[in-house]
Amino acid sequence: MTKGSLRKDILRDIKKSLGRFISILAIVALGVAFFSGVKIAPQDMKNTADKYYDDYNLMDIRIVSTLGLTEGDLDEIRKIEGIEDTFGTYTLDALAEYNEKEVVLRVHGLPQSKNINNVNLLEGRLPERSGECVIEKGKNNSITVSLGSNIKLHSGKDEPLSDSLKSTEYKVVGMVQTPYYLSFEKGSSDIGNGQVRNFIMIPQEDFKMGIFTDIFATVKGARKLNSYRDEYFDAVHKVTDRVKNLAKEREILRYDDILKESREKLEKGKKEYLEKKHYAEGKLEKALKEIEDGKSKVENGEKKLIEEERNFNIFIKSGKEQIVKAEMELAKEQEKYENGVKIYNERKALANKGFKSAEEQIKKGEERIATLENKIAEIKAALENPLLPEEEIKRLSVSLQTTIRTLNEIKEKVENVKKELEEKKSELAKGEKELNKSKAILALSREKLEKEKVKLQESERRGLEEFKEGREKIQKSKADLAKGEAEYKDSKKKAYRELSNAWKKIEDGEKDLKKIEKGKWYVLDRKSHYSYVDYGGAADRIDALSKVFPVFFALVAALVCLTTMTRMVDEQRGNIGTLKALGYGSGAI
């Protein structure tokens, strides 16, 4: 058999066990692919993270101090060779209420420039005024709030948060992410449950702390290097060594400044103590004088009230007597008026009878006048007849003269009766008018008397109320004096106690001054930053897995191959013998 025949035989065997061959090939390919993927993933993670750090200028160096950091420290750090940029800021922890529980929030000052620790604004806007903040958005925090929400903060310590911040309530105006916090863990705290749950960033101007809590710096050329490689830390450590050298000098200066400031505060405290002592003693002396003056004023007021009350009672008694006298006079006038009414009514009754008779006479007279006037008109009409005889004319003329004379006499009598009637009516009306006038005067007098009675009653009521109020004021003044005396005694005790405490604080301050230790700068690189280390550690753990898991895959593939090949050898044992008999070597087989 030639080698070509052997190859055909091998291909024929592969086709017969194609499933086995493909399974072995797939297992080996999967192992190789898994190894390649897991092996390259850590480096990709670190490269991606490094790009993220560079895009948002994550700090290379963080400097903190036990005595805080000043503008002078910041200026000196800027001068160090290798420092590219610096950023002095403030950080503190505060408590906030979330889901009816208190949680710890870390409060950062928002970077004022685009230089260091920039943030990625995802929603809303950055703070533009005091009382506004941004908060982290994403899965790396355990509390979430919406835009427009208000976050109320308090210190969780004895000192109020208002000593450190201009505002204690902040409105969320934006959602951000920052490379400074990549992990769920935000750090530990000395307030609340000790675990920081999230962070907010507020305007730098909202801090009232005076000195920086942190100074961040970037190193020239560091951005060009991968921050997870040794050459990056070699470049950074050269600069951190220079910062540490500066720290020795600045620590001493800061210590001396604090000693000087503390001594000045102690001297100022002593001066204020003496001023407050003098002020308190003067105020207590003034208060004691006011109490004594108050006692004298109350005694004089009580005497005056008694005298006024006595005079008031005399006045009211006199007023009541005058009213009784006026009521008696009014009763007499009333009786006189009623008698006048009685007489008037009697006269009116008689007059009405006379009026009736006179009116009847007038009526009859007017009827008679009308009759005579008609008769005269008839006679005049008859006299105008030209055919009337002379005798008839004479008779009618005599009758006309007689009728006219009779008419004039009746008219005169009627006018006299009317005149007499009007005079009697006028006289009666005059009497009625006089009665009405007397009635009006009587009513006016009664009204005036009632007003005087009401006025007197009101004066009596008001006077009694005023005297009651006066007595109550006297009693209240006495109670206030008693209270004032008690408060004076308490204030005196409190003042001397506060002065004693103030002096003790001065003494304690002098003791504390002797205990002040030199400050210590801590110059930290990214290896001291939890998020950086945690992320790098995760990548390193994946890299470690890449050295273990592929081995398991290779072993599995080897075992499968061994089992398959062993089975094939058993199956082809007869064919192998034939091949050997034909002269094929072990290598070819």
C-alpha positions as CSV (number, residue, x, y, z in Angstrom):
1,M,0.0,0.0,0.0
2,T,1.3,3.4,-0.9
3,K,1.3,6.5,1.2
4,G,-1.5,7.9,-1.0
5,S,-3.6,4.9,-0.1
6,L,-2.8,5.4,3.6
7,R,-4.0,9.0,3.3
8,K,-7.2,7.9,1.6
9,D,-7.7,5.4,4.4
10,I,-7.1,8.1,7.0
11,L,-9.6,10.5,5.3
12,R,-12.1,7.7,5.1
13,D,-11.7,7.1,8.9
14,I,-12.2,10.8,9.6
15,K,-15.4,10.9,7.5
16,K,-16.6,7.8,9.4
17,S,-16.0,9.6,12.8
18,L,-16.6,13.2,11.7
19,G,-18.6,14.1,14.8
20,R,-15.7,13.0,17.1
21,F,-13.2,15.1,15.0
22,I,-15.4,18.2,15.0
23,S,-16.0,17.8,18.8
24,I,-12.3,17.7,19.5
25,L,-11.6,20.6,17.2
26,A,-14.4,22.7,18.9
27,I,-13.2,21.9,22.4
28,V,-9.6,22.9,21.5
29,A,-10.9,26.1,19.7
30,L,-13.1,27.1,22.7
31,G,-10.2,26.7,25.1
32,V,-7.9,28.8,22.9
33,A,-10.7,31.5,22.4
34,F,-11.5,31.6,26.2
35,F,-7.8,31.9,27.0
36,S,-7.3,34.7,24.4
37,G,-10.4,36.6,25.6
38,V,-9.7,36.4,29.3
39,K,-6.0,37.1,28.7
40,I,-6.7,40.3,26.7
41,A,-9.6,41.6,28.9
42,P,-7.6,42.9,31.9
43,Q,-5.4,45.0,29.6
44,D,-8.4,46.3,27.7
45,M,-10.1,47.2,31.1
46,K,-7.0,49.1,32.2
47,N,-6.6,50.9,28.9
48,T,-10.3,51.9,28.9
49,A,-10.1,53.1,32.5
50,D,-6.9,55.0,31.8
51,K,-8.5,56.8,28.9
52,Y,-11.5,57.6,31.2
53,Y,-9.1,59.0,33.8
54,D,-7.3,61.1,31.1
55,D,-10.6,62.4,29.6
56,Y,-11.7,63.8,32.9
57,N,-8.2,64.6,34.3
58,L,-8.3,62.4,37.4
59,M,-5.7,63.6,39.9
60,D,-2.3,62.0,40.0
61,I,-1.5,63.2,43.5
62,R,-3.7,64.0,46.5
63,I,-2.4,65.9,49.5
64,V,-4.1,66.0,52.9
65,S,-2.8,67.3,56.2
66,T,-3.8,66.8,59.9
67,L,-3.8,70.6,60.3
68,G,-5.4,71.5,56.9
69,L,-3.9,73.1,53.9
70,T,-3.6,76.8,53.1
71,E,-3.4,79.0,50.0
72,G,0.3,79.4,50.7
73,D,0.7,75.6,50.6
74,L,-1.2,75.6,47.2
75,D,1.1,78.3,45.8
76,E,4.2,76.4,46.9
77,I,3.0,73.1,45.4
78,R,2.4,74.9,42.1
79,K,6.1,75.8,42.0
80,I,7.3,72.2,42.3
81,E,9.0,70.8,39.2
82,G,6.8,68.4,37.4
83,I,3.5,69.7,38.7
84,E,1.2,70.5,35.8
85,D,-1.9,71.8,37.6
86,T,-3.3,72.0,41.2
87,F,-6.8,72.3,42.7
88,G,-7.5,73.2,46.3
89,T,-10.9,72.1,47.6
90,Y,-13.0,71.1,50.5
91,T,-14.6,67.9,51.6
92,L,-16.8,67.0,54.6
93,D,-19.3,64.3,55.6
94,A,-22.9,65.1,56.5
95,L,-26.1,63.2,57.3
96,A,-29.2,63.3,55.1
97,E,-32.6,61.6,55.4
98,Y,-33.4,58.9,52.8
99,N,-36.3,56.5,53.0
100,E,-36.9,57.6,56.6
101,K,-33.3,56.7,57.5
102,E,-30.2,58.7,58.0
103,V,-27.4,58.1,55.4
104,V,-24.0,59.6,55.1
105,L,-23.2,61.8,52.1
106,R,-19.8,63.1,51.2
107,V,-19.9,66.8,50.2
108,H,-17.3,67.9,47.7
109,G,-16.5,71.2,46.3
110,L,-17.3,71.3,42.6
111,P,-14.1,71.8,40.4
112,Q,-14.1,75.4,39.2
113,S,-12.1,74.7,36.1
114,K,-11.7,71.9,33.5
115,N,-8.3,70.9,35.0
116,I,-8.6,68.2,37.7
117,N,-11.3,65.7,38.7
118,N,-13.8,66.9,36.1
119,V,-17.3,65.5,36.1
120,N,-19.4,64.0,33.3
121,L,-22.8,65.8,33.3
122,L,-25.5,63.3,32.4
123,E,-28.7,65.2,33.2
124,G,-29.6,68.8,34.1
125,R,-26.9,71.4,34.7
126,L,-24.1,72.3,37.0
127,P,-24.7,74.4,40.1
128,E,-24.8,78.1,39.3
129,R,-25.7,79.6,42.7
130,S,-25.6,78.8,46.4
131,G,-28.0,76.1,47.5
132,E,-27.6,73.9,44.4
133,C,-25.8,70.6,43.9
134,V,-25.2,67.7,41.6
135,I,-25.3,64.1,42.7
136,E,-24.0,60.8,41.2
137,K,-26.2,58.9,38.8
138,G,-25.8,55.3,38.0
139,K,-25.5,51.9,39.7
140,N,-22.5,52.8,41.8
141,N,-24.6,54.4,44.6
142,S,-27.2,53.1,47.1
143,I,-29.4,56.2,47.1
144,T,-31.1,57.8,44.1
145,V,-32.9,61.2,44.0
146,S,-34.6,63.0,41.1
147,L,-33.8,66.3,39.6
148,G,-35.5,69.2,41.5
149,S,-35.4,67.2,44.8
150,N,-34.1,69.0,48.0
151,I,-31.5,67.4,50.2
152,K,-31.4,68.5,53.8
153,L,-28.1,68.1,55.6
154,H,-27.0,68.1,59.2
155,S,-23.6,67.5,60.8
156,G,-24.2,64.4,63.0
157,K,-21.8,66.1,65.5
158,D,-22.0,68.6,68.3
159,E,-21.0,71.4,65.9
160,P,-23.8,72.7,63.6
161,L,-23.3,72.2,59.9
162,S,-23.9,75.9,59.4
163,D,-20.4,76.5,60.8
164,S,-19.0,74.8,57.7
165,L,-21.6,75.5,55.0
166,K,-23.5,78.6,54.0
167,S,-26.6,76.4,53.3
168,T,-27.8,73.2,54.8
169,E,-30.4,72.4,52.2
170,Y,-29.5,71.8,48.5
171,K,-31.6,71.4,45.4
172,V,-30.4,68.7,42.9
173,V,-30.0,70.4,39.6
174,G,-27.8,67.8,37.8
175,M,-26.7,64.2,37.6
176,V,-23.0,63.4,37.1
177,Q,-20.4,60.7,37.0
178,T,-16.8,61.1,37.9
179,P,-13.7,58.9,37.6
180,Y,-13.0,59.8,41.2
181,Y,-15.7,57.3,42.2
182,L,-15.8,54.1,40.0
183,S,-17.0,51.6,42.6
184,F,-20.0,51.2,44.8
185,E,-17.9,51.9,47.9
186,K,-17.5,55.6,48.6
187,G,-15.4,55.3,51.7
188,S,-15.9,55.4,55.5
189,S,-16.9,58.1,57.8
190,D,-16.9,59.0,61.5
191,I,-20.6,59.9,61.6
192,G,-23.8,57.9,61.1
193,N,-23.3,54.2,60.4
194,G,-19.7,54.9,59.2
195,Q,-20.4,54.1,55.5
196,V,-20.6,56.8,52.9
197,R,-23.6,56.1,50.6
198,N,-23.2,58.7,47.9
199,F,-21.6,62.1,47.2
200,I,-22.9,65.5,46.2
201,M,-20.9,68.4,44.7
202,I,-21.7,72.0,45.6
203,P,-20.1,75.4,44.7
204,Q,-16.8,76.1,46.3
205,E,-18.2,79.4,47.7
206,D,-20.6,77.5,49.9
207,F,-17.9,76.3,52.1
208,K,-17.0,78.4,55.2
209,M,-14.0,76.3,56.3
210,G,-11.2,78.7,55.6
211,I,-8.6,76.1,54.9
212,F,-8.5,73.3,52.3
213,T,-9.1,69.7,53.2
214,D,-7.5,68.4,50.0
215,I,-5.1,69.6,47.3
216,F,-5.2,67.6,44.1
217,A,-2.4,67.8,41.5
218,T,-1.6,66.4,38.1
219,V,1.9,65.5,36.9
220,K,3.4,66.7,33.6
221,G,3.6,63.9,31.1
222,A,1.6,61.5,33.2
223,R,-1.4,61.5,30.9
224,K,0.7,60.0,28.1
225,L,1.4,57.0,30.3
226,N,-0.9,54.1,31.2
227,S,-1.7,54.7,34.9
228,Y,-1.7,51.0,35.6
229,R,1.9,50.5,34.5
230,D,5.1,51.0,36.4
231,E,6.5,53.8,34.2
232,Y,3.5,55.9,35.2
233,F,4.2,55.5,38.9
234,D,7.9,56.1,38.3
235,A,7.0,59.5,36.8
236,V,4.6,60.3,39.6
237,H,6.9,59.2,42.4
238,K,9.6,61.7,41.3
239,V,7.1,64.5,41.9
240,T,5.6,63.0,45.1
241,D,9.2,62.9,46.5
242,R,9.5,66.6,45.8
243,V,6.1,67.3,47.5
244,K,7.2,65.3,50.5
245,N,10.4,67.4,50.7
246,L,8.2,70.6,50.6
247,A,5.9,69.0,53.2
248,K,8.7,69.1,55.9
249,E,9.0,72.9,55.5
250,R,5.3,73.6,55.2
251,E,4.4,71.4,58.2
252,I,6.6,73.5,60.4
253,L,5.2,76.8,59.0
254,R,1.7,75.6,59.5
255,Y,2.4,74.5,63.0
256,D,4.0,77.9,63.8
257,D,1.0,79.7,62.3
258,I,-1.5,77.7,64.3
259,L,0.5,78.3,67.5
260,K,0.5,82.1,66.7
261,E,-3.2,82.1,65.8
262,S,-4.0,80.1,69.0
263,R,-2.1,82.4,71.2
264,E,-3.8,85.4,69.6
265,K,-7.2,83.7,70.1
266,L,-6.3,83.1,73.8
267,E,-5.3,86.7,74.3
268,K,-8.5,87.8,72.5
269,G,-10.5,85.4,74.7
270,K,-9.0,86.8,77.9
271,K,-9.8,90.3,76.7
272,E,-13.3,89.3,75.9
273,Y,-13.6,87.5,79.2
274,L,-12.7,90.7,81.1
275,E,-15.1,92.8,78.9
276,K,-17.9,90.3,79.4
277,K,-17.2,90.2,83.1
278,H,-17.4,94.0,83.4
279,Y,-20.5,94.0,81.2
280,A,-22.2,91.3,83.2
281,E,-21.5,93.0,86.5
282,G,-22.8,96.3,85.1
283,K,-25.9,94.7,83.7
284,L,-26.6,92.9,87.0
285,E,-26.2,96.1,88.9
286,K,-28.5,97.8,86.4
287,A,-31.0,95.0,86.8
288,L,-31.0,95.2,90.6
289,K,-31.6,99.0,90.4
290,E,-34.5,98.4,88.0
291,I,-36.0,95.9,90.4
292,E,-35.7,98.4,93.3
293,D,-37.2,101.2,91.1
294,G,-39.9,98.8,90.1
295,K,-40.9,98.1,93.7
296,S,-41.1,101.8,94.4
297,K,-43.2,102.4,91.3
298,V,-45.6,99.6,92.2
299,E,-46.1,100.9,95.7
300,N,-46.8,104.5,94.4
301,G,-49.1,103.1,91.7
302,E,-51.1,101.1,94.3
303,K,-51.5,104.2,96.5
304,K,-52.6,106.3,93.5
305,L,-55.1,103.6,92.4
306,I,-56.7,103.6,95.9
307,E,-57.0,107.4,95.9
308,E,-58.5,107.5,92.4
309,E,-60.9,104.7,93.2
310,R,-62.2,106.7,96.3
311,N,-62.7,109.8,94.1
312,F,-64.4,107.8,91.5
313,N,-66.9,106.4,94.0
314,I,-67.7,109.9,95.1
315,F,-68.2,111.0,91.5
316,I,-70.5,108.1,90.7
317,K,-72.6,108.6,93.9
318,S,-73.0,112.4,93.1
319,G,-74.0,111.5,89.5
320,K,-76.7,109.0,90.6
321,E,-78.2,111.6,93.0
322,Q,-78.4,114.2,90.2
323,I,-80.1,111.7,88.0
324,V,-82.7,110.9,90.7
325,K,-83.4,114.6,91.1
326,A,-83.7,115.1,87.3
327,E,-86.2,112.1,87.2
328,M,-88.4,113.8,89.8
329,E,-88.4,117.1,87.9
330,L,-89.2,115.2,84.7
331,A,-92.1,113.4,86.4
332,K,-93.6,116.8,87.4
333,E,-93.3,118.1,83.9
334,Q,-94.9,114.9,82.6
335,E,-97.8,115.4,84.9
336,K,-98.2,119.0,83.9
337,Y,-98.1,118.0,80.2
338,E,-100.8,115.3,80.7
339,N,-103.1,117.9,82.4
340,G,-102.6,120.2,79.5
341,V,-103.5,117.4,77.1
342,K,-106.6,116.7,79.1
343,I,-107.7,120.4,78.9
344,Y,-106.9,120.6,75.2
345,N,-108.9,117.5,74.4
346,E,-111.9,118.9,76.3
347,R,-111.6,122.2,74.4
348,K,-111.2,120.4,71.2
349,A,-114.3,118.4,71.7
350,L,-116.4,121.6,72.3
351,A,-114.7,123.3,69.4
352,N,-115.4,120.4,67.0
353,K,-119.2,120.8,67.8
354,G,-119.0,124.5,67.0
355,F,-117.0,123.8,63.9
356,K,-119.7,121.4,62.7
357,S,-122.5,124.0,63.2
358,A,-120.5,126.7,61.5
359,E,-119.6,124.4,58.6
360,E,-123.3,123.6,58.2
361,Q,-124.2,127.4,58.2
362,I,-121.5,128.0,55.6
363,K,-122.8,125.1,53.5
364,K,-126.3,126.4,53.6
365,G,-125.2,130.0,53.0
366,E,-123.1,128.9,49.9
367,E,-126.1,126.9,48.6
368,R,-128.3,130.0,49.1
369,I,-125.7,132.2,47.3
370,A,-125.7,129.8,44.4
371,T,-129.5,129.9,44.2
372,L,-129.5,133.7,44.3
373,E,-126.7,134.0,41.7
374,N,-128.8,131.7,39.4
375,K,-131.9,133.9,40.0
376,I,-129.9,137.1,39.2
377,A,-128.6,135.5,36.0
378,E,-132.2,134.6,35.0
379,I,-133.5,138.2,35.7
380,K,-130.6,139.7,33.7
381,A,-131.4,137.3,30.9
382,A,-135.1,138.3,31.0
383,L,-134.2,142.0,31.0
384,E,-132.3,141.6,27.8
385,N,-135.5,140.7,26.0
386,P,-136.5,143.9,23.9
387,L,-140.1,142.9,23.7
388,L,-140.6,142.9,27.5
389,P,-143.2,145.3,28.7
390,E,-142.2,148.4,30.8
391,E,-144.0,147.2,33.9
392,E,-142.4,143.9,33.7
393,I,-139.0,145.6,33.3
394,K,-139.6,147.7,36.4
395,R,-140.7,144.7,38.4
396,L,-137.7,142.6,37.3
397,S,-135.3,145.5,38.0
398,V,-136.7,145.9,41.6
399,S,-136.5,142.1,42.1
400,L,-132.9,142.2,40.7
401,Q,-131.8,144.9,43.2
402,T,-133.5,143.1,46.1
403,T,-131.9,139.8,45.1
404,I,-128.4,141.4,44.8
405,R,-128.7,143.0,48.2
406,T,-129.9,139.7,49.7
407,L,-126.9,137.9,48.0
408,N,-124.4,140.4,49.4
409,E,-125.8,140.1,52.9
410,I,-125.6,136.3,52.8
411,K,-122.0,136.4,51.4
412,E,-121.0,138.8,54.2
413,K,-122.5,136.4,56.8
414,V,-120.8,133.4,55.3
415,E,-117.4,135.2,55.2
416,N,-117.9,136.2,58.9
417,V,-118.7,132.6,59.8
418,K,-115.6,131.3,57.9
419,K,-113.4,133.9,59.5
420,E,-114.6,133.0,62.9
421,L,-114.2,129.3,62.1
422,E,-110.6,129.8,60.9
423,E,-109.8,131.9,64.0
424,K,-111.1,129.2,66.3
425,K,-109.2,126.4,64.3
426,S,-106.1,128.5,64.5
427,E,-106.5,129.0,68.2
428,L,-107.0,125.2,68.6
429,A,-104.0,124.4,66.4
430,K,-101.9,126.9,68.4
431,G,-102.9,125.0,71.6
432,E,-102.0,121.7,69.9
433,K,-98.7,123.2,68.8
434,E,-97.9,124.3,72.3
435,L,-98.7,120.8,73.6
436,N,-96.5,119.2,70.9
437,K,-93.7,121.6,71.8
438,S,-94.1,120.7,75.5
439,K,-94.1,117.0,74.5
440,A,-91.0,117.4,72.4
441,I,-89.2,119.2,75.2
442,L,-90.4,116.5,77.6
443,A,-89.1,113.8,75.2
444,L,-85.8,115.6,74.7
445,S,-85.4,115.9,78.5
446,R,-86.2,112.3,78.9
447,E,-83.7,111.3,76.2
448,K,-81.1,113.6,77.7
449,L,-81.7,112.0,81.1
450,E,-81.5,108.5,79.6
451,K,-78.2,109.4,77.9
452,E,-76.9,110.8,81.2
453,K,-77.9,107.6,82.9
454,V,-76.2,105.5,80.2
455,K,-73.2,107.8,80.3
456,L,-73.0,107.4,84.0
457,Q,-73.5,103.7,83.8
458,E,-70.8,103.5,81.1
459,S,-68.5,105.6,83.2
460,E,-69.1,103.4,86.2
461,R,-68.6,100.3,84.1
462,R,-65.5,101.6,82.4
463,G,-64.2,102.9,85.7
464,L,-64.7,99.6,87.4
465,E,-63.0,97.8,84.5
466,E,-60.1,100.3,84.6
467,F,-59.7,99.9,88.4
468,K,-59.9,96.1,87.9
469,E,-57.3,96.3,85.2
470,G,-55.3,98.6,87.4
471,R,-55.4,96.1,90.3
472,E,-54.5,93.3,87.9
473,K,-51.6,95.4,86.5
474,I,-50.5,96.0,90.1
475,Q,-50.7,92.3,90.8
476,K,-49.0,91.5,87.5
477,S,-46.3,94.0,88.3
478,K,-45.8,92.4,91.7
479,A,-45.6,89.0,90.0
480,D,-43.2,90.4,87.4
481,L,-41.1,91.9,90.1
482,A,-41.0,88.6,91.9
483,K,-40.2,86.8,88.6
484,G,-37.6,89.5,87.9
485,E,-36.0,89.0,91.3
486,A,-35.9,85.2,90.6
487,E,-34.5,85.8,87.1
488,Y,-32.0,88.2,88.5
489,K,-30.8,85.6,91.0
490,D,-30.7,83.0,88.2
491,S,-29.0,85.3,85.8
492,K,-26.5,86.2,88.4
493,K,-25.7,82.5,89.0
494,K,-25.7,81.9,85.2
495,A,-23.5,84.8,84.5
496,Y,-20.9,83.8,87.1
497,R,-21.2,80.2,86.0
498,E,-20.6,81.2,82.3
499,L,-17.7,83.5,83.4
500,S,-16.3,80.6,85.3
501,N,-16.7,78.2,82.3
502,A,-15.2,80.9,80.0
503,W,-12.2,81.2,82.2
504,K,-11.9,77.4,82.4
505,K,-12.0,77.3,78.6
506,I,-9.2,79.8,78.5
507,E,-7.2,77.6,80.9
508,D,-8.1,74.5,78.8
509,G,-7.0,76.4,75.7
510,E,-3.6,77.2,77.3
511,K,-3.3,73.5,78.1
512,D,-4.4,72.5,74.6
513,L,-1.9,75.0,73.2
514,K,0.9,73.0,74.8
515,K,-0.5,69.7,73.4
516,I,-0.7,70.9,69.8
517,E,1.4,68.5,67.7
518,K,3.2,69.3,64.5
519,G,1.1,68.8,61.4
520,K,1.6,65.8,59.1
521,W,1.2,65.9,55.3
522,Y,0.0,62.8,53.6
523,V,1.1,62.7,49.9
524,L,-1.0,60.1,48.2
525,D,-1.0,58.8,44.6
526,R,-3.6,56.7,42.8
527,K,-2.5,53.6,44.7
528,S,-4.1,55.1,47.7
529,H,-7.4,55.8,45.9
530,Y,-9.9,53.1,46.5
531,S,-11.8,53.3,43.2
532,Y,-8.6,53.1,41.2
533,V,-7.2,50.2,43.2
534,D,-10.5,48.4,43.3
535,Y,-10.9,48.6,39.5
536,G,-7.2,47.6,38.9
537,G,-7.6,44.7,41.3
538,A,-10.7,43.5,39.4
539,A,-8.6,43.5,36.2
540,D,-5.7,41.7,37.9
541,R,-8.1,39.0,39.3
542,I,-9.4,38.4,35.7
543,D,-5.8,38.2,34.6
544,A,-5.2,35.6,37.3
545,L,-8.2,33.6,36.1
546,S,-6.8,33.6,32.6
547,K,-3.9,31.6,33.9
548,V,-6.1,29.0,35.5
549,F,-9.4,28.5,33.5
550,P,-7.7,27.8,30.1
551,V,-5.7,25.0,31.8
552,F,-8.9,23.3,32.7
553,F,-10.2,23.7,29.2
554,A,-6.9,22.2,27.8
555,L,-7.1,19.3,30.3
556,V,-10.7,18.6,29.3
557,A,-9.7,18.7,25.6
558,A,-6.8,16.4,26.2
559,L,-8.9,13.9,28.1
560,V,-11.5,14.0,25.3
561,C,-8.8,13.5,22.7
562,L,-7.1,10.7,24.7
563,T,-10.4,8.9,25.2
564,T,-11.4,9.3,21.5
565,M,-7.9,8.3,20.2
566,T,-7.8,5.3,22.6
567,R,-11.2,4.2,21.3
568,M,-10.1,4.6,17.7
569,V,-6.9,2.6,18.4
570,D,-9.0,-0.2,19.8
571,E,-11.4,-0.1,16.9
572,Q,-8.5,0.0,14.3
573,R,-6.3,-2.6,16.1
574,G,-6.8,-5.1,13.2
575,N,-6.2,-2.5,10.6
576,I,-3.1,-1.4,12.4
577,G,-1.7,-4.9,12.3
578,T,-2.4,-5.1,8.6
579,L,-0.6,-1.9,8.0
580,K,2.4,-3.0,10.0
581,A,2.4,-6.3,8.0
582,L,2.5,-4.2,4.9
583,G,5.6,-2.4,6.1
584,Y,4.3,0.9,7.4
585,G,6.2,2.3,10.4
586,S,4.6,3.5,13.7
587,G,5.0,7.2,12.7
588,A,3.0,6.7,9.5
589,I,0.3,4.7,11.3
